[in-house]
Structure formats: structure tokens, C-alpha cells
């Protein structure tokens, strides 16, 4: 096989969405320097991000939250609903409870703040592209401490095995890794996930993970 084709097949395609031109250009430059990442588009707001995902089908969208018109949360909701193969990685100035919870409920697979370094951003892009969930350390800690006292019943009648699966999901494990960790089949993992989604009344991994952090089940 031609080596160039092998490299191309491994490239992670990324759309950068941020309303600030300098930030957008800076992120695109940083990502373009990575050997396994290709920036295929840039969006000035959420509406442009949704349209670029529709036409380009990138593996990852690096998404700002506060943008004019269609904001990052609304864009994330639209993207994850229509294009589940595209992972949204939030990169924002804001780390308040409402912003974090809103992004995760919308289906974001990762959440970083803009003080993240180049290496952290690169690792997060690769992580979400591989199906993992990644949260900045301070964001994860904030979810546990600020939202851990939710009044809703934590277990929601989950079985012990479903709780194990939920905890591993909250740690960023994909289905294959969960199966290996628990010594069960991949189809069994999927069955447990479908069951816990129904019991928690959530529609995707992001919402399930947000629930796990909010209720303390991620620990």
C-alpha cells in the first residue's frame, strides 16, 4: 500500500467554530501543525458550523459556546442529532455549571477551557475522534462538586452492571474498552447502554455522562 494513502486514511478532519477571527486562525494554525490532523473548515458561528458539518462530515468540531445567532449549544444539539459520527469538542472561556451542563446535555463529547495548552487540545481532539469523552480536570471536578447534590434518585433503578457501564462511560471508555474491562461481550455492553439510557431518560452518551457526574455515580 502507498504510504501516503495510509497517512491520509489516519488523518482526523476538524472544523473550527469560533466567532473571533484571531482565535479561529490561531486554533487552525496549531491544529494544522499536527501530523494527523487536517482542518477542513472554519465557521464564524453555530449556523456555519452546522452547515460545514453537513457538507464536509468532519470527525471533530472544535466548538466555541458563546457565538452570535446560533450559539455553540444549539449547534452542538443539531450536529449530534443529525451527524452522530461527528464529535463535538467544546473549547470555551466559560466553565460555569450552566455552560458545562448545557454542552454535555447537547451531546458534546469533550469540554476544555481556552487556557488549555496546545498539547491538551491536541490530545482532546484525538480522544474524541476515537470515541472517548474528555473533560478538563477542573471541569470534571466542578461537575462532581457543584452538581453532585442533585435531588433526583441517583441509581434510577440501574442494575449493578449498568452502574459499572455508566461509570466506565464517564471515565471516557468506549464500548470495546468497557467490554474488555468487564469481561463481557460488545453486544452485552450495547444492551446495558440502551437499558440505562431508557432508565435515565437520556438520548446519548453525553447526557448519560452528565447525569453520572451530577449524581456522583461517576466516582
Secondary structure, DSSP 4 states (H G I P E B T S, - for coil): --HHHHHHHHPEEEEEE-S-HHHHHHHHHHHHTSTTEEEEEEESSHHHHHHHHHHH--SEEEE-S--SSS-HHHHHHHHHHH-TTSEEEEEES---HHHHHHHHHHT-SEEEETT--HHHHHHHHHHHHTT--EE-HHHHHHHHHHHTT-SS-SSTT--HHHHHHHHHHHTT--HHHHHHHHT--HHHHHHHHHHHHHHHT-SSHHHHHHHHHHHTTT-
